[in-house]
């Protein structure tokens, strides 16, 4: 029997069982040497963060070519027909499966086929259409905000370059 903070005695039957999920890790002490080299993640971050300009572009191209060689049939699982639809589907895909996004987007694109139509959409209507994707209030607000920015800054067309898009 043990005594709790309230002073009542507890028996072994009333004490909740503690489930062990992992072995405790040993903390380094004076007798335990620390790792001599920094972690790979830190090394990669510091080494590649020094690349700039053409060296950075060459490095990115080399990575792209290697990924294309390793995964020649890679493709986007989101269903889309144009840059506007891809942008909307990408926003909806946060914390959601591509399968769920592909179920929601047809009705959304029927109701709002262009960025101009989505920019004028009532938030509540967009929320109802995207509700099953989770975080629907934030996503609806982001979708309408994106559409308004695209209409105001780019005449309703999704920009072709990342610099224009940002």
C-alpha contacts under 8 A as a table, 3 or more apart, distances in Angstrom:
res1	aa1	res2	aa2	distance
1	X	9	X	6.24
1	X	10	X	5.46
1	X	11	X	4.74
1	X	12	X	6.56
2	X	9	X	5.62
2	X	10	X	5.29
2	X	11	X	6.70
3	X	6	X	7.80
3	X	7	X	5.59
3	X	8	X	5.69
3	X	9	X	4.56
3	X	10	X	6.02
4	X	7	X	5.26
4	X	8	X	5.76
4	X	9	X	6.46
4	X	10	X	6.93
5	X	8	X	7.57
10	X	13	X	7.93
10	X	14	X	6.05
10	X	15	X	6.82
11	X	14	X	5.44
11	X	15	X	6.64
12	X	15	X	5.35
13	X	16	X	7.70
20	X	23	X	7.50
28	X	31	X	7.66
28	X	32	X	5.18
28	X	33	X	6.82
28	X	34	X	6.60
29	X	32	X	5.02
29	X	33	X	7.47
30	X	33	X	7.16
35	X	38	X	7.21
38	X	42	X	6.54
38	X	43	X	6.74
39	X	42	X	5.48
39	X	43	X	6.47
40	X	43	X	5.04
40	X	44	X	6.10
41	X	44	X	5.27
41	X	45	X	6.16
42	X	45	X	5.08
42	X	46	X	6.18
43	X	46	X	5.38
43	X	47	X	5.96
44	X	47	X	5.20
44	X	48	X	5.94
45	X	48	X	5.63
45	X	49	X	5.85
46	X	49	X	5.28
46	X	50	X	6.84
47	X	50	X	5.95
47	X	51	X	7.69
48	X	51	X	5.44
49	X	52	X	7.86
51	X	55	X	5.82
51	X	56	X	4.97
52	X	55	X	5.74
52	X	56	X	4.94
52	X	57	X	7.85
53	X	56	X	5.46
53	X	57	X	6.43
54	X	57	X	4.95
54	X	58	X	5.97
55	X	58	X	5.10
55	X	59	X	6.13
56	X	59	X	5.07
56	X	60	X	6.12
57	X	60	X	5.05
57	X	61	X	6.09
58	X	61	X	5.07
58	X	62	X	6.19
59	X	62	X	5.11
59	X	63	X	6.32
60	X	63	X	5.14
60	X	64	X	6.12
61	X	64	X	4.96
61	X	65	X	6.09
62	X	65	X	5.17
62	X	66	X	6.22
63	X	66	X	5.16
63	X	67	X	6.16
64	X	67	X	5.17
64	X	68	X	6.10
65	X	68	X	5.02
65	X	69	X	6.15
66	X	69	X	5.02
66	X	70	X	6.16
67	X	70	X	5.04
67	X	71	X	5.83
67	X	72	X	7.86
68	X	71	X	5.19
68	X	72	X	5.11
68	X	74	X	7.88
69	X	72	X	5.61
71	X	74	X	5.58
76	X	79	X	7.87
77	X	98	X	6.34
78	X	86	X	7.42
78	X	89	X	6.74
78	X	90	X	7.91
78	X	98	X	5.80
78	X	99	X	7.74
78	X	101	X	7.33
78	X	102	X	6.25
79	X	86	X	7.60
79	X	89	X	7.85
79	X	102	X	5.98
80	X	83	X	7.76
80	X	85	X	5.25
80	X	86	X	5.39
80	X	89	X	7.64
81	X	85	X	6.39
81	X	86	X	7.47
82	X	85	X	5.49
82	X	86	X	6.40
83	X	86	X	5.04
83	X	87	X	6.08
83	X	158	X	6.14
84	X	87	X	5.18
84	X	88	X	6.30
84	X	114	X	7.13
84	X	115	X	6.83
84	X	157	X	7.37
84	X	158	X	5.94
85	X	88	X	5.15
85	X	89	X	6.04
85	X	109	X	7.55
86	X	89	X	5.07
86	X	90	X	5.97
87	X	90	X	5.12
87	X	91	X	6.35
88	X	91	X	5.24
88	X	92	X	6.32
88	X	143	X	6.61
89	X	92	X	5.05
89	X	93	X	6.07
89	X	101	X	6.47
89	X	102	X	7.83
89	X	105	X	6.94
90	X	93	X	5.07
90	X	94	X	7.17
91	X	94	X	6.12
91	X	139	X	6.91
91	X	142	X	7.57
91	X	143	X	7.10
92	X	96	X	7.26
92	X	101	X	6.35
92	X	130	X	7.76
92	X	133	X	6.84
92	X	139	X	6.39
93	X	96	X	5.03
93	X	97	X	6.32
93	X	98	X	6.16
93	X	101	X	6.15
93	X	133	X	7.73
95	X	134	X	7.42
96	X	100	X	6.84
96	X	101	X	7.18
96	X	133	X	5.86
96	X	134	X	7.00
97	X	100	X	5.35
97	X	101	X	6.46
98	X	101	X	4.97
98	X	102	X	6.06
99	X	102	X	5.15
99	X	103	X	6.39
100	X	103	X	5.05
100	X	104	X	6.41
100	X	132	X	7.68
100	X	133	X	6.54
101	X	104	X	5.16
101	X	105	X	6.05
101	X	133	X	6.71
102	X	105	X	5.53
102	X	106	X	7.25
103	X	106	X	6.83
104	X	107	X	6.13
104	X	108	X	6.58
104	X	129	X	6.95
104	X	130	X	6.36
104	X	132	X	7.73
104	X	133	X	7.79
105	X	108	X	4.85
105	X	109	X	5.88
106	X	109	X	5.20
106	X	110	X	6.10
107	X	110	X	5.04
107	X	111	X	6.24
107	X	129	X	7.16
108	X	111	X	5.23
108	X	112	X	5.94
108	X	113	X	7.71
108	X	126	X	7.67
108	X	129	X	6.19
108	X	130	X	7.72
109	X	112	X	4.92
109	X	113	X	4.63
109	X	114	X	7.72
110	X	113	X	5.75
112	X	115	X	7.43
112	X	117	X	5.16
112	X	118	X	5.21
112	X	121	X	7.80
113	X	117	X	6.63
113	X	118	X	7.57
114	X	117	X	5.25
114	X	118	X	6.38
114	X	156	X	7.59
115	X	118	X	5.05
115	X	119	X	5.96
115	X	147	X	4.83
115	X	148	X	7.44
115	X	150	X	7.01
115	X	151	X	6.65
115	X	156	X	5.55
115	X	157	X	7.35
116	X	119	X	5.06
116	X	120	X	6.61
116	X	147	X	6.58
116	X	148	X	7.29
116	X	151	X	6.01
116	X	156	X	5.82
117	X	120	X	5.50
117	X	121	X	6.43
118	X	121	X	4.97
118	X	143	X	7.60
118	X	144	X	5.89
118	X	147	X	5.95
118	X	148	X	7.82
119	X	144	X	5.14
119	X	145	X	7.06
119	X	146	X	7.82
119	X	147	X	4.75
119	X	148	X	4.64
119	X	151	X	7.39
120	X	144	X	7.68
120	X	148	X	7.81
121	X	125	X	7.09
121	X	126	X	6.99
121	X	144	X	7.05
122	X	125	X	5.48
122	X	126	X	6.65
123	X	126	X	5.18
123	X	127	X	6.07
123	X	140	X	6.16
123	X	141	X	6.53
123	X	144	X	7.20
124	X	127	X	4.99
124	X	128	X	6.35
125	X	128	X	5.26
125	X	129	X	6.55
126	X	129	X	5.15
126	X	130	X	6.30
126	X	140	X	5.55
127	X	130	X	5.31
127	X	131	X	5.58
127	X	136	X	5.59
127	X	137	X	5.82
127	X	139	X	7.77
127	X	140	X	5.29
128	X	131	X	5.23
129	X	132	X	7.87
130	X	133	X	5.71
130	X	134	X	7.72
130	X	136	X	5.75
130	X	139	X	7.70
130	X	140	X	7.12
131	X	134	X	6.04
131	X	135	X	7.56
131	X	136	X	4.89
131	X	137	X	7.85
132	X	136	X	7.39
133	X	136	X	6.40
135	X	138	X	5.69
135	X	139	X	6.18
136	X	139	X	4.95
136	X	140	X	5.83
137	X	140	X	5.22
137	X	141	X	6.21
138	X	141	X	5.13
138	X	142	X	6.10
139	X	142	X	4.96
139	X	143	X	6.01
140	X	143	X	5.10
140	X	144	X	6.22
141	X	144	X	5.38
141	X	145	X	5.98
142	X	145	X	5.01
142	X	146	X	5.90
143	X	146	X	5.13
143	X	147	X	6.17
144	X	147	X	5.08
144	X	148	X	6.12
145	X	148	X	5.10
145	X	149	X	6.15
146	X	149	X	5.15
146	X	150	X	6.12
147	X	150	X	5.08
147	X	151	X	6.09
147	X	156	X	7.47
148	X	151	X	5.16
148	X	152	X	6.03
149	X	152	X	5.10
149	X	153	X	5.77
149	X	154	X	7.75
150	X	153	X	5.30
150	X	154	X	5.13
150	X	155	X	6.55
150	X	156	X	5.21
150	X	157	X	6.45
150	X	158	X	6.35
151	X	154	X	5.60
151	X	155	X	4.67
151	X	156	X	3.90
151	X	157	X	7.11
152	X	155	X	6.13
152	X	156	X	7.30
153	X	156	X	7.85
154	X	157	X	5.72
154	X	158	X	6.98
154	X	159	X	6.90
158	X	165	X	7.25
159	X	162	X	7.57
159	X	164	X	5.80
159	X	165	X	5.41
160	X	164	X	7.27
160	X	165	X	7.39
161	X	164	X	5.43
161	X	165	X	6.21
162	X	165	X	4.89
162	X	166	X	6.06
163	X	166	X	5.41
